[in-house]
Structures are given as C-alpha cells and as structure tokens.
Amino acid sequence: MTKDSKLMIVLRGIIMENPILILVLGTCPTLATTTSVISAFSMGIAATVVLICSNVVISALRKVIPDVVRIPCYIVIIAAFVTVVQMLLQAYLPDIYEMLGVYLALIVVNCIILGRAEMYARKNSVLDSALDGIGMGIGFLLALILMATVREVFGNGSFAGLAIPFLQNYKISVLVQAPGGFFVYGAMIALMNLITAKQGGVKRKSFSCEGCPSSGHCQQSTACASAGAVKPTGDENHNEEA
Amino acid sequence: MRELILILMTGVLVNNYVLQQFLGICPFLGVSKRFDQASGMGIAVTFVMLCATAVTYPIYEYALKPAGLEYLQTIVFILVIAALVQFVEIMLKRFIPALYKSLGVYLPLITTNCAVLGVTINNITAGFNFLESMVSSLGVGLGFLLAMVLFAGVRSRIERSRAPKYFQGLPITLISASIVALAFYGFAGVVENILKV
C-alpha cells in the first residue's frame, strides 16, 4: 500500500471518505443535532476534538495495547476525552452543554471515533493519525453544518439563530423535527450519489456492519454475514474496494 | 401505577428512541433487512437495556453519587455496559445455548449501541427511581423492537420496488424511515389524553 502524502490524508476525510456522506458513520448525532446550525457546529467541534485526541493517544499506544482487549481500551481512552470535553463545556459554555444534552455523552459511542481508531489509528504513526483525525473531524463538521443549514433555513426560517425575513412566513417546520432529519439526510446522500457518479463514481459500501465499530469482533459472528454485509476490510484505505 | 404506565407508553410510542430521538440508528438501518433478524436484534437490545439499567442505576446512586464522582458517569457507564454485554454473552453460551444461538450473534453489536448508553444516562437525568428506571428501559426497548419490526416490513417492500437511480440503497431507506417517523408523530399527546394526566 503506497503511503499517501500528508495533505491527502487530511483531504480524504473531508471529501473522498467523508464520514457522514460516504462512509455513513455516526448517523445518530448527525440526525439529532442538525436541527440548528449552532448545535451542529458545537457537536462537530466537540466530536473533532475528541477524535483528534483519541486518534493521537491510540496511535501512540498502538504497540502497548494488547490486540485482544483493544476495543475496551479504546473505549476508555475515548470516554476519558469525552468527559474532559463535557466538563469544559459545562464550565465555560453551559448553554451549549444544555443544548447538546445526552448527545454529548454519546460521543463515546460515536461510530466515527471508534471506527477511525480501529481502521486507522492503530496501524499508523501519530502524525498521520492526528491528520486523519483533523480531516475526518472537519469532514464531519462540514457535513453537519451543511445539513443543519438546510434544515434550519427551510424549517425554521433562520440561520444560526438569525431570522431570515422572507422565509419566516414559509417555514416547513417538519424539517426541524424527526421525520425531516431522515428526509434531508436521505436527500443529501442521493445528491452525493449524483455528484460522485458524474466523477466516475465512488462506490458506496452497502451500509450495514462494515461501518460499525464492533465490526472487528463481529467478523466471526454470523449476524453480519447473514445480513448480507460485505466483510469489513479493516483496511486503512477504504476506497480501494471502489 | 398510572405514572409507570405513562413512562412505559412514552418510551414505546411518543418518545420512540429510534424514530423520534435518533438513538440506535445504526442497528435500525443495518439489521432491519429481514424480519427475523430485526426482531432478534430488538429483543436482544431490550434485554441488554434492562440489565444495563439494573446495574448502572445502583452504581450511580450508591457509588458515584455519595463519593461526589458524578462526572465519571460516562466512562463508568460505558465500561459497565461493555463488560455486562460480554458477561451476558458468556452466561448465555454456558447455560442457555438455545437462547444464545438466537440472540448471541447480536450481542457484540450492542456494546456500542448508543440507545443502550442513552437510556441509562437519560434515566439518571430524568431523576427516576429504580422501578421507574426499569420501566422506562423496558418501554424504550419495546419501542426499539416495534420500530425495528415495523421497518423490516417496510424495507422488504422497498427491496423489491424500483427507486430512482440515485436514491437506490441508503437514500430511499432513509426517506422511508422519515415517513415511518412521521407516522409516530400521531402518538404525541395520545397517551397523556388516554390516561388523563
């Protein structure tokens, strides 16, 4: 496998392997926190910070952590950083802490973070892992903001809390509610399919277990296989199967 | 008693974790292709949620709270859940092989299911007592099962229908999930009115 340049590692997370639009990881916070641009932005930043820190630590400890118990180790590392972020937000930005609520704690089980630890950080150097974290984090953040913009502008007639005069009279309020979340996400992925198809096509993995962080240990179990999932590649370079 | 029924029904219908709160989306989309798998996953999640609540509630109330260590909640809960899932798996394998065969395959997937961690944290945040927490977890679990089973039915139809080219696969699945979620909107207020709370 050829080594990518440093810039490529960052760019890959933002565009070609965008965690939300291409890899389809971390769907829960995506749907839940994109009701407003501000909450999407805070969620994106919080997750990015945790992702970069955990990627760095996991990569630094990759020779120390025994393979058999790696998942619990990763979870402890990630949970520690999530707790740090929680405490910082609670102390300095209590409004945002209230707004994100339970989803802040749930960064622990965010598929993106555990997924990157499993797929990338445990096989690559500290610097590369940090860059991967930055790229993936920015990709996550941008996709969240994009989706939140659509939902807030058309659903609530405002952008980042600022009312847009004309749209105030034509709110499609279902967009900021649960069904709208699924709908906008589906439409965005369809749009992404259209764009990537024109450029020769990035093959999206049929989504099932391979994105899920436990894919490592459920490789042996039959749940994934019988669900018709492609066997998780575990490769650092996911696009190779395209 | 009325309160308990209200908590239960809220979990099942009004506050459905998958369709209204977006928790546990990964298994909802990943394992809902076939009816038997969807129901197996739903039952396994309900079971783990009940076990997890039974363990995490006392830990929070009698260990973390008196010691002033509430901020360790996240890290302790996820570890307890991970250990618990492993434990349940081993126990089932050893003592009830038949049940292990039907549920065991889903257990590793549940460790990192955000709905399980979410329900234990929400129970604490809502200030429930032990019984209320258990009932709430049961409700949430049944709600998850209901959503999985309903959606498996919807999905078996989608698989056979012809979606527009770029909507095939994931996008059309999400859009049908959106319509199923819309249906659950009808339950808002119903439970409160029936029980006159």
Interface residues (C-beta under 8 A of the other chain):
Chain A: V24 T27 C28 P29 L31 A32 I71 P72 I75 V76 A79 A80 V82 T83 Q86 M87 G101 V102 A105 L106 V108 V109 N110 C111 L114 V174 Q177 A178 P179 G180 G181 F182 F183 Y185 G186 A187 I189 A190 L191 N193 L194 A197 R204 S206 F207 S208 C209 G211 C212 P213 S214 H217 C218 S221 T222 A223 S226 A227 G228 A229
Chain B: L19 Q20 Q21 F22 L23 G24 I25 C26 L29 G30 V31 K33 R34 Q37 Y71 L72 Q73 T74 I75 I78 L79 A82 G104 V105 Y106 P108 L109 T111 T112 N113 C114 L117 G118 I121 N122 T125 P164 Y166 F167 G169 L170 P171 I172 T173 L174 I175 A177 S178 I179 A181 L182 F184 Y185
